[in-house]
Amino acid sequence: MTTTDLLSVQGLAAGYGGALAVRGLDFAVAPGTIAVLVGANGAGKTTTVQVIAGAIRPSGGTIRFDGETVTGLDCPAMVDRGITLVPEGRLIFARMTVEENLLMGALNRRAAANLARNLDRVFALFPRLAQRRGQLGGSMSGGEQQMLAIARGLMAEPRLMILDEPSLGLAPKVVAETFGLIRQLNAEGITILLVEQNVRQSLQLADRAFVIEKGRVVLSGAGPTLLDDPFVKTAFLGL
Amino acid sequence: MARRITILLLAVLLIAALTTLPFFLKAFHIRVGLSIFLSAGFAVCWWLLAGFTAYYSFGHTAFVGIGAFAAALALRAVPEAAPALQLAWSLGAGLVVAGGIAAIIAWPILRLRGHYFTIAMLAVALVLGEAVAAFPVFGGSTGLALPNLAPMGVRVEAFFYWIALALLAIVMAVAWVISRSRLGYGLAAIREDEDAAQMLGVPTTRFKVVAFVLSGGLIGLIGAVYALNLGYITSDSVFRGSLSLEMIVNSLVGGMGSILGPVIGAAVMTGVTKLVLADLLEYHLAITGVLIVAVVLVAPDGLVGLWRRRRAQSAGR
């Protein structure tokens, strides 16, 4: 763990009403990279990112972001510091239009000041959303809703964007598009923390990957290297 | 821009017309207008919380009662002051005490969501009503009398008519300003999906507390006027379940989607019960019930929603 990491998590413990879903979890994300958390259902991936986003209070451990200890801060404080979570299941505002959904992403003070600029930027990145700015969020396809969720996250000007299962329920072609988009956002300088069950594609993307089992990191390394790891092969790739 | 000026002009004209109306009306009709303004004011305050955040309170009469008793007790402290000062003092007491108690109960009660919040507010109203009835400070079951603060030469009903009209204009202005602010957008996000709103960095707890305190405090303000107009209050007359119900029904009948909804709903429901059904006392509640069912069936989004849908249809043709 070096001081140059954008995000570092040490000894993290968190759970729900006494039952710990995460215990003693360590990992770090270097600035400008793509990090991936992989693991089976119930391994503690979503809990981990919910804690980092401030939605769940940890019961132990420390989280540092950009040199500052941010353990236990709430969501608005995390968003203000530049951590944005695109949650599992997308959580689009179904009865609001595309544009209203995007405005909701810019409710923190810092991003509200640059609203017009960010809206232009997001519409340039997602021309399809620009065409449909008046359409209701709930009336769009799953892939479009995922685009909207990512676009809404961008409205908060994140430095670290956390994506929880962005490929969930999407057609293979749309999954490929989504991963391409993540690569593009990373190229624009946004550090990415990705949680995925789609192990093969996400490892190909990962500068660094962490395999989580029962709330702990059991294996880590460069993504493509892990693809050849015998444990990963038998556990996740069915080889 | 031109449209906004037109709306502003219309609002000013409407307020001016309503202000001069008491000079031409009989006392009974002035009282009907007064009732409409009071119930519209209550409904707008209830809607301030429910319409923005979808936190439906079944116990907002608690704040009517708090405002009413705060005003009555505040007046006991200054029996000799000038009536204008007494008026300001008692209205201020209603606003501050109701807002203060709202702030105290906000934190625990807003941790509840959906039906749990609704039922908890019902309990708050019941408990406060019983507590007020039990303690001698509040007059127990005999209640408290309030002095007549209307200036000499001004008819009492017209005096309170003007005050209620002014307060209605104020709470509508507050709701309108909120709907265009960061607070309003944040509250709308909470209404649509509170978890998503939180993830996006909306300070959900703080925003909900602000909406709750504004809603409760402003109801306390109008509750003080309600008490002054009654002249005599008991726990039963101001901590009254039917007051909570009226706020909800008026907002639903008028429509939850717009600030005009609660006002139109209050005007229609109060107008119908006071004018049309005044001579049919026995059937009054039954007919009110039928009316509510009819509105729910014909116009599930309220009268404002019905009008909007009609307009959208004719525009589409």
Boltz contact constraints between the chains, C-beta under 6 A:
constraints:
  - contact:
      token1: [A, 75]
      token2: [B, 198]
      max_distance: 6.0
  - contact:
      token1: [A, 75]
      token2: [B, 201]
      max_distance: 6.0
  - contact:
      token1: [A, 76]
      token2: [B, 201]
      max_distance: 6.0
  - contact:
      token1: [A, 76]
      token2: [B, 203]
      max_distance: 6.0
  - contact:
      token1: [A, 79]
      token2: [B, 201]
      max_distance: 6.0
  - contact:
      token1: [A, 85]
      token2: [B, 199]
      max_distance: 6.0
  - contact:
      token1: [A, 87]
      token2: [B, 199]
      max_distance: 6.0
  - contact:
      token1: [A, 91]
      token2: [B, 193]
      max_distance: 6.0
  - contact:
      token1: [A, 91]
      token2: [B, 196]
      max_distance: 6.0
  - contact:
      token1: [A, 93]
      token2: [B, 192]
      max_distance: 6.0
  - contact:
      token1: [A, 93]
      token2: [B, 193]
      max_distance: 6.0
  - contact:
      token1: [A, 95]
      token2: [B, 192]
      max_distance: 6.0
  - contact:
      token1: [A, 104]
      token2: [B, 189]
      max_distance: 6.0
  - contact:
      token1: [A, 104]
      token2: [B, 200]
      max_distance: 6.0
  - contact:
      token1: [A, 105]
      token2: [B, 200]
      max_distance: 6.0
  - contact:
      token1: [A, 107]
      token2: [B, 186]
      max_distance: 6.0
  - contact:
      token1: [A, 107]
      token2: [B, 202]
      max_distance: 6.0
  - contact:
      token1: [A, 108]
      token2: [B, 201]
      max_distance: 6.0
